[in-house]
Amino acid sequence: MTERRILVAMADSHGGSQVGLLNPETELLREDAEGNMELWQPSPTKTQTYLWELYRSHIDKTIELAAGDDIAVLHCGDLTQGVKYPNLFVSDRLADQFLIAVDNLAPWLEYENVTAMRLAKGTGSHVFGEGSSEVLVSKILMERHPDRDIQPPYHGLLDLGGVTIDYAHHGPGAGIRDWTRGNQVRYYLKSLIATEWKAGRQPARLVLRGHYHSWVWETIRESLGGQYCQFDMCLLPSYCGMGDHGHQATRSAYLQTHGLVCFEIAYGQLVQTYPFVKTLDLRTKETL
């Protein structure tokens, strides 16, 4: 155990979708023409190739940042795509979504200093109800790595090195206007601070949410009990491209940010925040 730790926060990798994260080394099972079982590797789409290369670069940056200190990984929901939106599947077999999700997380556990992993339960339509994807993936990873601390909660309140983190999948949206972006995150955080303080509890220093595939970081300073305290909230970006439902749900948003966020914790304090993110313009560009 070290006095310095790194917290990794990511969300919405949507394994099983052709625009979701896919480890190119993933091997799935199928029958050949004579009924024999064979392993096969799905061919990544260009979106998946881009996302995987970005993801691996972010893992490398995190390992370099940690410099051997302990790392805890939080995935804030939607490990898989589910079946409510039945298009752009990597495979029609439901089991393949779970196997893809396992392989997407596996690279973290290659490093001995990744000591803990929390997989917050996601949206029922994407995770087969009641967090089934996160529960099954956690169970597989626990059995592969019995020396690691892996759990799938709905809503966590984590004390990591003296810093309290409130994390879950669902929360506020990013906003629908550029000039109001982040307002809902601030209101949500201010309300949460007030609720906790009125109940006689110290509010969490850091609040993390996913679901909206958007990157927003807001900070609030409040005077509580005569002392000024700082609180941060992050709406986490995804590792998922835009499918048909995404274009509709976002009202044709054309900028999409992918990545994860690292938090450096030392001696009971949140020392620094490191957003490893990249934004794409999804519009089709042409000249006629």
C-alpha positions, 0 to 999 in steps of 0.5 A: 500500500502506498500513500499515493494512488491513481484512480481511473474513471471511465464509462460506456464502452458498449462491448458487442456494438460495432461502434463500441470498444473491441479488443482486437485479440478477442477470440469467440467460439462458433461451429464450422460447417461440420459442427466442430467448435472453432475460435474466431476473431471479429474484424474491428471496424475503423471506429473500433480500431480508432477507439482501441488504439486511443484506449491503449494509449490511455492505459499506457499514460495511466501506467506511466503516471502511476509510476508503480503506485497502486491503481483503482479502476472504476468503470461507470456502467454500460460494459455491453450494448444489450439488445434493445437497439438491434443493429450494428452487432459484432455478433448475434450471440449474447454471450459474445457481448460478455466475452468482449467486455471481459477482454476490453478490461483485461489489459488493466489487470496485466499490471500488478499495481492495478489492485482494485476494479469497480464495475458500476451497473449500467442501463438495463437496456444495455446490460440485460437488466439488473446489471447482468453484464457487470455482474457476470464480467466481474465474476469472470475477472474475479475467478481469473484474478482472485488476488484483485478486489473486483465488485459490481455495485449499483452506486458506490461511495468509495474511500480511496486513500482518504478521498471519498468518491461517489460513483454511479452510471446515471446522473445529469446530462451535459446540457443541450446548448453550448453556453449552458453546458455544465449547468446541470452538472453543477446543479446536481453537485450543489444539490448533492452537497446540500443533501449530504450536509443537511443529513450530517454527512461530509459530502463526497470530494469527487462525484462521477457519472456516465451514461451521456457519453459526454465529457464535463468537469465542474468544480464547486467551492462551498463554505461548510461549517466555517471551512471552505471545501472544494468538490469536483464532479465529472460526467465521463466520456465514452469509448463508443462511437455514434450509432443510429440511436445515438444520432437521434438521442443527441439531436444530431450532435457532431462532436464526440469526446472519447477517453478516461480521467485519472485522479492523483490521490496522495496523503488524503488529498485529491492532488491533480486531475488528468483528463486523457480525452480526444474529440472527433468531428463526426460530420461527413465533410465534402465539397461538391 
